[in-house]
Every structure is written in C-alpha cells, then in structure tokens.
Amino acid sequence: MASCGCSSVTFFGACEKGFYFDVEGDNSDADGDAFCISCPYLQCVIQSKNNKFLVLNEEEFQGQYLPRKERDCKFNIQIYKEDSRISKAVGKGRPVMLYADKDGKKMVACCSDRQEIYPEAMDLPNKINETAHKALFYLTGISGSTAMYTFESSLYTGKFLGFKPVEDNPSLDKLVLLESKPDEVDEAICFRW
C-alpha cells in the first residue's frame, strides 16, 4: 500500500548499463486519452530467435546474420507513457516506437496502408492522441521467457513485427507484419536484445 504520495514501482527491463522501472499511478505527464513520450529510451541491438540481427539498409529494415565485430547496429526503443484509461481499454503491452539513427535523422519503423513495414524519417511525437498510430507498437514480454519480446502493431491488431525470408536471398530476411494468434507464439515474431 502506498502512502504519503508514494507510487509502486515495477521493474521494466535492463539495457547496457541501466535498469528501467515503470512507476504505477504516475500520470503527471499523461493528459486525457493520450500516449506521452517517456524518458529514457532503450538503445540496443535487436536479434531474432533464429539469431538474425535487425539492420537498416538503404530503403528497408532487414534481418541478417552478422559476425560479432559487425554487431554495432544500434536501435532505439522509445517508450511512451499511457493514460490508465487506454491501458485498461486496449489491454496490450507497453507502447513504444522503434527507430535507428541514420545520417542525423530518426528512421522510424512504420506500417503502411498495405500492411508493410518501411523506414520513415520523423521527429518522434511528444504526444499521440489516438490509440492507433503507424509507428506505435505494443512491446510485450513472452510468458515463460525473460528475454523474448513481441512488437504488436497498434494500427493492425493481431499483426506483429517479424522476419520473413527474402525469396532470392535465403540468408536475408525482411522486417514485415506477421499475423499471430494470442495463444500461439510464432518464433518469427520473437525478438531479444
């Protein structure tokens, strides 16, 4: 039980030299039905369950095997606080945006109208007033695993970021939206960092 203005704290994750916590009941930055940018962001190397690493090439996000010395492709996971009314209504994981810094720009993973993933240069919004946004995903830990996560699209319910092999190059995967049922966890949509 919290008293004297205290809030309960839940461990969220660890990345490099930091531990991150979620403060429950802290709506000081929340305003109505909105997602508000939260500090800090996580910077990490994102890897699939089959050991392919997420990279940003010229025009798309890809997954590929990388030698240890080339595993410096850092991605950022920007966490958003959510109004408690949204989290109860949506019932999803933690709202986040996934991006890489390239040539001084933030290249954000976005969903297109054709349900494809593409990089778009954008300044991260400080506040998102809707519950569905082309760059907003719900980060959820996989039960029974302490290190595996999924990214569900806020725009397309039941669709998750995942890797799909490129037809003419089997050593290369493309980041796509894959359909998955809540009771089934497809390895193609599982990531760790």
Contacts in CASP RR format, 6 or more apart in sequence:
PFRMAT RR
TARGET T0000
AUTHOR 0000-0000-0000
METHOD contacts of the structure
MODEL  1
MASCGCSSVTFFGACEKGFYFDVEGDNSDADGDAFCISCPYLQCVIQSKN
NKFLVLNEEEFQGQYLPRKERDCKFNIQIYKEDSRISKAVGKGRPVMLYA
DKDGKKMVACCSDRQEIYPEAMDLPNKINETAHKALFYLTGISGSTAMYT
FESSLYTGKFLGFKPVEDNPSLDKLVLLESKPDEVDEAICFRW
2 8 0 8 1.000
7 23 0 8 1.000
7 24 0 8 1.000
7 25 0 8 1.000
7 26 0 8 1.000
8 23 0 8 1.000
8 24 0 8 1.000
8 25 0 8 1.000
9 21 0 8 1.000
9 22 0 8 1.000
9 23 0 8 1.000
9 24 0 8 1.000
10 21 0 8 1.000
10 22 0 8 1.000
10 24 0 8 1.000
11 19 0 8 1.000
11 20 0 8 1.000
11 21 0 8 1.000
11 22 0 8 1.000
12 20 0 8 1.000
12 21 0 8 1.000
12 22 0 8 1.000
12 79 0 8 1.000
12 94 0 8 1.000
13 19 0 8 1.000
13 20 0 8 1.000
14 20 0 8 1.000
15 42 0 8 1.000
15 43 0 8 1.000
15 44 0 8 1.000
15 193 0 8 1.000
16 43 0 8 1.000
16 44 0 8 1.000
20 40 0 8 1.000
20 42 0 8 1.000
20 79 0 8 1.000
22 94 0 8 1.000
25 84 0 8 1.000
26 81 0 8 1.000
27 81 0 8 1.000
27 83 0 8 1.000
27 84 0 8 1.000
29 36 0 8 1.000
29 38 0 8 1.000
29 81 0 8 1.000
30 36 0 8 1.000
30 81 0 8 1.000
30 82 0 8 1.000
30 83 0 8 1.000
30 84 0 8 1.000
31 83 0 8 1.000
31 127 0 8 1.000
32 83 0 8 1.000
32 85 0 8 1.000
33 83 0 8 1.000
33 85 0 8 1.000
33 86 0 8 1.000
33 129 0 8 1.000
33 131 0 8 1.000
34 83 0 8 1.000
34 86 0 8 1.000
34 127 0 8 1.000
34 128 0 8 1.000
34 129 0 8 1.000
35 80 0 8 1.000
35 81 0 8 1.000
35 82 0 8 1.000
35 83 0 8 1.000
35 86 0 8 1.000
35 95 0 8 1.000
35 127 0 8 1.000
35 128 0 8 1.000
35 136 0 8 1.000
36 80 0 8 1.000
36 81 0 8 1.000
36 82 0 8 1.000
36 126 0 8 1.000
36 127 0 8 1.000
37 78 0 8 1.000
37 80 0 8 1.000
37 81 0 8 1.000
37 124 0 8 1.000
37 125 0 8 1.000
37 126 0 8 1.000
37 127 0 8 1.000
38 78 0 8 1.000
38 79 0 8 1.000
38 80 0 8 1.000
38 81 0 8 1.000
41 76 0 8 1.000
41 77 0 8 1.000
41 78 0 8 1.000
41 79 0 8 1.000
42 76 0 8 1.000
42 77 0 8 1.000
42 79 0 8 1.000
42 193 0 8 1.000
43 74 0 8 1.000
43 75 0 8 1.000
43 76 0 8 1.000
43 77 0 8 1.000
44 74 0 8 1.000
44 75 0 8 1.000
44 77 0 8 1.000
44 193 0 8 1.000
45 53 0 8 1.000
45 54 0 8 1.000
45 71 0 8 1.000
45 72 0 8 1.000
45 73 0 8 1.000
45 74 0 8 1.000
45 75 0 8 1.000
45 193 0 8 1.000
46 53 0 8 1.000
46 54 0 8 1.000
46 75 0 8 1.000
46 98 0 8 1.000
46 191 0 8 1.000
46 192 0 8 1.000
46 193 0 8 1.000
47 53 0 8 1.000
47 54 0 8 1.000
47 191 0 8 1.000
47 192 0 8 1.000
47 193 0 8 1.000
48 54 0 8 1.000
48 63 0 8 1.000
48 162 0 8 1.000
48 163 0 8 1.000
48 173 0 8 1.000
48 187 0 8 1.000
48 188 0 8 1.000
48 190 0 8 1.000
48 191 0 8 1.000
49 148 0 8 1.000
49 187 0 8 1.000
49 188 0 8 1.000
49 190 0 8 1.000
49 191 0 8 1.000
49 192 0 8 1.000
50 163 0 8 1.000
50 187 0 8 1.000
51 65 0 8 1.000
52 63 0 8 1.000
52 64 0 8 1.000
52 65 0 8 1.000
52 163 0 8 1.000
52 173 0 8 1.000
53 63 0 8 1.000
53 64 0 8 1.000
53 65 0 8 1.000
53 66 0 8 1.000
53 71 0 8 1.000
53 73 0 8 1.000
54 61 0 8 1.000
54 62 0 8 1.000
54 63 0 8 1.000
54 73 0 8 1.000
54 75 0 8 1.000
54 175 0 8 1.000
54 191 0 8 1.000
55 61 0 8 1.000
55 62 0 8 1.000
55 63 0 8 1.000
55 64 0 8 1.000
55 66 0 8 1.000
55 73 0 8 1.000
56 62 0 8 1.000
56 73 0 8 1.000
56 100 0 8 1.000
56 102 0 8 1.000
56 107 0 8 1.000
56 119 0 8 1.000
59 118 0 8 1.000
59 119 0 8 1.000
60 117 0 8 1.000
60 118 0 8 1.000
60 119 0 8 1.000
60 174 0 8 1.000
60 175 0 8 1.000
61 109 0 8 1.000
61 117 0 8 1.000
61 119 0 8 1.000
61 174 0 8 1.000
61 175 0 8 1.000
62 166 0 8 1.000
62 172 0 8 1.000
62 173 0 8 1.000
62 174 0 8 1.000
62 175 0 8 1.000
63 163 0 8 1.000
63 172 0 8 1.000
63 173 0 8 1.000
63 174 0 8 1.000
63 175 0 8 1.000
64 171 0 8 1.000
64 172 0 8 1.000
64 173 0 8 1.000
65 171 0 8 1.000
66 73 0 8 1.000
73 100 0 8 1.000
74 100 0 8 1.000
74 101 0 8 1.000
75 98 0 8 1.000
75 99 0 8 1.000
75 100 0 8 1.000
76 98 0 8 1.000
76 99 0 8 1.000
76 100 0 8 1.000
76 101 0 8 1.000
76 106 0 8 1.000
77 96 0 8 1.000
77 97 0 8 1.000
77 98 0 8 1.000
77 139 0 8 1.000
78 96 0 8 1.000
78 97 0 8 1.000
78 98 0 8 1.000
78 99 0 8 1.000
78 124 0 8 1.000
79 94 0 8 1.000
79 95 0 8 1.000
79 96 0 8 1.000
80 94 0 8 1.000
80 95 0 8 1.000
80 96 0 8 1.000
80 97 0 8 1.000
80 128 0 8 1.000
80 136 0 8 1.000
82 95 0 8 1.000
86 131 0 8 1.000
89 131 0 8 1.000
90 131 0 8 1.000
90 138 0 8 1.000
92 138 0 8 1.000
92 140 0 8 1.000
92 152 0 8 1.000
92 154 0 8 1.000
93 138 0 8 1.000
93 139 0 8 1.000
93 140 0 8 1.000
93 141 0 8 1.000
93 152 0 8 1.000
94 138 0 8 1.000
94 139 0 8 1.000
94 140 0 8 1.000
95 128 0 8 1.000
95 136 0 8 1.000
95 137 0 8 1.000
95 138 0 8 1.000
95 139 0 8 1.000
95 154 0 8 1.000
96 136 0 8 1.000
96 137 0 8 1.000
96 138 0 8 1.000
96 139 0 8 1.000
96 151 0 8 1.000
97 108 0 8 1.000
97 109 0 8 1.000
97 124 0 8 1.000
97 135 0 8 1.000
97 136 0 8 1.000
97 137 0 8 1.000
98 108 0 8 1.000
98 109 0 8 1.000
98 135 0 8 1.000
98 137 0 8 1.000
98 151 0 8 1.000
98 161 0 8 1.000
99 106 0 8 1.000
99 107 0 8 1.000
99 108 0 8 1.000
99 109 0 8 1.000
99 124 0 8 1.000
100 106 0 8 1.000
100 107 0 8 1.000
100 119 0 8 1.000
101 107 0 8 1.000
105 121 0 8 1.000
106 121 0 8 1.000
106 122 0 8 1.000
106 123 0 8 1.000
106 124 0 8 1.000
107 119 0 8 1.000
107 120 0 8 1.000
107 121 0 8 1.000
108 119 0 8 1.000
108 120 0 8 1.000
108 121 0 8 1.000
108 122 0 8 1.000
108 124 0 8 1.000
108 135 0 8 1.000
109 117 0 8 1.000
109 118 0 8 1.000
109 119 0 8 1.000
109 135 0 8 1.000
109 137 0 8 1.000
109 161 0 8 1.000
109 175 0 8 1.000
110 117 0 8 1.000
110 118 0 8 1.000
110 119 0 8 1.000
110 120 0 8 1.000
110 134 0 8 1.000
110 135 0 8 1.000
111 117 0 8 1.000
111 134 0 8 1.000
111 135 0 8 1.000
111 153 0 8 1.000
111 155 0 8 1.000
111 156 0 8 1.000
111 159 0 8 1.000
111 177 0 8 1.000
112 118 0 8 1.000
112 134 0 8 1.000
115 156 0 8 1.000
115 159 0 8 1.000
115 177 0 8 1.000
116 176 0 8 1.000
116 177 0 8 1.000
117 161 0 8 1.000
117 175 0 8 1.000
117 176 0 8 1.000
117 177 0 8 1.000
120 134 0 8 1.000
120 135 0 8 1.000
122 135 0 8 1.000
128 136 0 8 1.000
131 154 0 8 1.000
132 154 0 8 1.000
132 155 0 8 1.000
133 154 0 8 1.000
133 155 0 8 1.000
134 155 0 8 1.000
136 154 0 8 1.000
136 155 0 8 1.000
137 151 0 8 1.000
137 152 0 8 1.000
137 153 0 8 1.000
137 154 0 8 1.000
137 161 0 8 1.000
138 151 0 8 1.000
138 152 0 8 1.000
138 154 0 8 1.000
139 149 0 8 1.000
139 150 0 8 1.000
139 151 0 8 1.000
140 149 0 8 1.000
140 150 0 8 1.000
140 152 0 8 1.000
141 148 0 8 1.000
141 149 0 8 1.000
141 150 0 8 1.000
142 148 0 8 1.000
142 149 0 8 1.000
142 150 0 8 1.000
142 185 0 8 1.000
142 190 0 8 1.000
145 190 0 8 1.000
147 192 0 8 1.000
148 190 0 8 1.000
148 191 0 8 1.000
148 192 0 8 1.000
149 190 0 8 1.000
149 191 0 8 1.000
149 192 0 8 1.000
150 160 0 8 1.000
150 161 0 8 1.000
150 180 0 8 1.000
150 185 0 8 1.000
150 189 0 8 1.000
150 190 0 8 1.000
150 191 0 8 1.000
151 160 0 8 1.000
151 161 0 8 1.000
151 162 0 8 1.000
151 189 0 8 1.000
151 191 0 8 1.000
152 158 0 8 1.000
152 159 0 8 1.000
152 160 0 8 1.000
153 159 0 8 1.000
153 160 0 8 1.000
153 161 0 8 1.000
153 177 0 8 1.000
156 177 0 8 1.000
158 179 0 8 1.000
158 180 0 8 1.000
158 181 0 8 1.000
158 182 0 8 1.000
159 177 0 8 1.000
159 178 0 8 1.000
159 179 0 8 1.000
159 180 0 8 1.000
160 177 0 8 1.000
160 178 0 8 1.000
160 179 0 8 1.000
160 180 0 8 1.000
160 186 0 8 1.000
160 189 0 8 1.000
161 175 0 8 1.000
161 176 0 8 1.000
161 177 0 8 1.000
161 178 0 8 1.000
161 189 0 8 1.000
161 191 0 8 1.000
162 175 0 8 1.000
162 176 0 8 1.000
162 177 0 8 1.000
162 178 0 8 1.000
162 188 0 8 1.000
162 189 0 8 1.000
162 191 0 8 1.000
163 173 0 8 1.000
163 174 0 8 1.000
163 175 0 8 1.000
163 176 0 8 1.000
163 188 0 8 1.000
164 173 0 8 1.000
164 174 0 8 1.000
164 176 0 8 1.000
164 178 0 8 1.000
164 188 0 8 1.000
165 172 0 8 1.000
165 173 0 8 1.000
165 174 0 8 1.000
166 172 0 8 1.000
166 173 0 8 1.000
166 174 0 8 1.000
178 186 0 8 1.000
178 188 0 8 1.000
178 189 0 8 1.000
180 186 0 8 1.000
180 189 0 8 1.000
END
